[in-house]
Amino acid sequence: MSAPINEKVSSKERQAIWVELQSLRRDTQAFRAEVYRLRTMGGLNKATNERLRSQQNELEHRGEVLIKQ
C-alpha cells in the first residue's frame, strides 16, 4: 500500500485492517485460481459464471470497504 494509514487510527484498528487485507488477498488468490482452473478445464457455463460474478462482486466490495477505512 502506497498511502500511509491515517495517524488517528488506533493500533488495534490498524491490526484489524491488516488482518482483513490479508484475508482479502487469500480469498482473491483462491478465486483467481478457481477461475483459471475452470477456464483451462472448460468448466465455465452460465451458472458457474453467475456464481463467479457474485464472488467477484463480494471481493470488490470488501476491497472498497478496506480502502475507505
Backbone bond lengths (Angstrom), bond angles and torsions (degrees), N, CA, C in turn:
res aa  C-N    CA-C-N  psi(-1)  N-CA   C-N-CA  omega(-1)  CA-C   N-CA-C  phi
1 M - - - 1.452 - - 1.523 108.17 -
2 S 1.287 115.59 128.76 1.452 118.78 -176.52 1.519 112.56 -88.37
3 A 1.314 118.39 -26.77 1.462 120.82 -178.87 1.526 109.81 -86.60
4 P 1.336 116.89 135.95 1.460 119.01 178.99 1.525 111.03 -70.13
5 I 1.317 115.08 150.11 1.460 120.18 175.96 1.522 107.83 -74.17
6 N 1.309 116.53 139.09 1.456 123.11 -179.82 1.527 109.76 -49.70
7 E 1.321 116.78 130.82 1.462 122.15 -178.55 1.523 113.02 -63.06
8 K 1.323 117.80 -21.71 1.463 121.20 -178.46 1.525 112.25 -81.20
9 V 1.312 116.88 -8.72 1.460 120.80 -179.50 1.522 108.30 -77.94
10 S 1.324 115.84 131.11 1.462 120.13 -177.68 1.522 110.95 -70.50
11 S 1.306 114.80 162.72 1.453 121.57 178.94 1.527 110.67 -60.27
12 K 1.309 116.65 -40.06 1.456 121.49 179.63 1.529 110.38 -64.06
13 E 1.328 116.72 -41.48 1.462 120.70 178.23 1.529 111.03 -66.66
14 R 1.327 116.40 -38.73 1.467 120.54 177.32 1.528 110.09 -61.42
15 Q 1.324 115.90 -42.92 1.460 120.18 179.37 1.526 110.55 -62.63
16 A 1.324 117.01 -42.44 1.462 121.11 179.28 1.531 110.65 -62.62
17 I 1.329 116.79 -41.36 1.463 121.14 178.07 1.525 109.76 -63.90
18 W 1.324 117.15 -43.93 1.461 122.14 -179.97 1.534 110.77 -61.45
19 V 1.317 116.38 -44.21 1.462 120.66 179.86 1.527 110.17 -62.93
20 E 1.317 116.96 -44.55 1.470 120.54 179.34 1.525 110.90 -64.90
21 L 1.324 117.45 -38.44 1.462 121.32 177.75 1.528 110.62 -61.88
22 Q 1.311 116.90 -44.30 1.467 120.39 178.84 1.531 110.58 -64.30
23 S 1.321 116.88 -39.83 1.460 121.39 177.82 1.531 110.25 -63.30
24 L 1.321 116.29 -43.45 1.462 121.09 178.88 1.529 110.08 -62.85
25 R 1.322 117.40 -41.47 1.472 120.56 178.62 1.526 111.28 -62.07
26 R 1.334 117.01 -44.95 1.472 120.56 178.72 1.528 110.89 -62.13
27 D 1.332 115.95 -46.27 1.464 120.07 -178.73 1.527 111.46 -64.56
28 T 1.325 116.99 -38.67 1.457 121.31 178.48 1.521 110.33 -66.29
29 Q 1.311 116.76 -41.71 1.465 120.43 178.80 1.532 110.52 -63.72
30 A 1.320 117.63 -42.74 1.463 121.56 178.19 1.536 110.38 -63.65
31 F 1.325 116.25 -41.24 1.463 121.27 178.80 1.534 110.33 -61.07
32 R 1.317 115.81 -47.38 1.468 120.10 -178.85 1.524 111.35 -63.87
33 A 1.328 116.46 -38.33 1.465 120.27 178.28 1.528 110.53 -64.96
34 E 1.322 116.76 -41.29 1.464 120.52 178.44 1.525 111.15 -64.07
35 V 1.315 117.03 -44.12 1.471 120.58 179.46 1.529 109.78 -61.83
36 Y 1.321 116.58 -44.77 1.463 120.20 179.70 1.530 110.55 -60.78
37 R 1.332 116.45 -45.61 1.467 121.11 179.85 1.528 110.43 -60.29
38 L 1.325 116.43 -45.52 1.469 119.82 -179.87 1.531 111.77 -64.16
39 R 1.320 116.15 -39.76 1.474 119.78 179.95 1.521 110.79 -65.33
40 T 1.330 116.50 -44.15 1.465 119.30 -176.72 1.522 111.99 -72.47
41 M 1.327 117.87 -25.79 1.462 121.96 179.01 1.521 111.80 -90.94
42 G 1.321 117.36 -6.67 1.457 120.60 -178.59 1.519 112.58 73.36
43 G 1.340 116.15 28.52 1.456 120.13 -176.10 1.515 114.98 -95.89
44 L 1.313 117.51 14.85 1.461 119.42 179.54 1.520 110.07 -87.82
45 N 1.312 115.93 125.28 1.460 121.76 174.17 1.522 107.13 -136.83
46 K 1.311 116.93 -178.53 1.462 120.60 -175.05 1.528 111.93 -59.65
47 A 1.314 117.80 -46.39 1.474 121.36 -179.05 1.531 111.11 -63.78
48 T 1.326 116.26 -42.12 1.470 120.48 179.19 1.517 110.22 -65.98
49 N 1.325 117.37 -42.51 1.467 120.74 177.97 1.528 111.32 -59.72
50 E 1.323 116.86 -41.81 1.464 120.02 178.92 1.526 111.23 -64.59
51 R 1.334 117.16 -41.66 1.465 120.85 177.91 1.535 110.81 -63.45
52 L 1.333 115.24 -44.19 1.462 119.38 179.38 1.528 111.39 -65.47
53 R 1.322 117.70 -38.50 1.468 121.13 178.39 1.522 109.80 -61.77
54 S 1.330 116.62 -40.71 1.454 121.24 178.07 1.532 110.85 -62.34
55 Q 1.333 116.15 -44.66 1.468 120.52 177.86 1.522 110.73 -62.99
56 Q 1.323 116.74 -42.36 1.457 120.75 -179.93 1.524 110.78 -62.24
57 N 1.325 116.97 -43.62 1.460 120.51 179.16 1.527 111.22 -61.69
58 E 1.331 116.62 -39.81 1.464 120.57 179.40 1.525 110.72 -65.60
59 L 1.328 117.30 -41.72 1.466 121.11 177.97 1.532 110.49 -64.08
60 E 1.321 116.80 -42.29 1.461 120.74 178.61 1.527 110.86 -62.66
61 H 1.317 116.34 -41.64 1.464 120.59 178.91 1.532 110.57 -62.49
62 R 1.327 116.62 -44.44 1.472 119.81 178.36 1.528 110.66 -60.49
63 G 1.325 116.49 -40.07 1.465 120.28 178.50 1.519 111.43 -64.74
64 E 1.308 117.52 -40.73 1.465 121.22 178.68 1.528 111.22 -63.76
65 V 1.324 116.07 -39.97 1.473 120.63 178.37 1.527 109.46 -63.31
66 L 1.322 117.24 -42.68 1.470 120.46 178.48 1.515 111.81 -62.44
67 I 1.311 116.76 -41.32 1.461 120.79 -179.55 1.528 109.92 -62.36
68 K 1.323 116.30 -40.73 1.465 120.39 -179.12 1.536 112.28 -67.76
69 Q 1.328 115.41 -27.23 1.466 118.41 179.26 1.502 109.66 -71.16
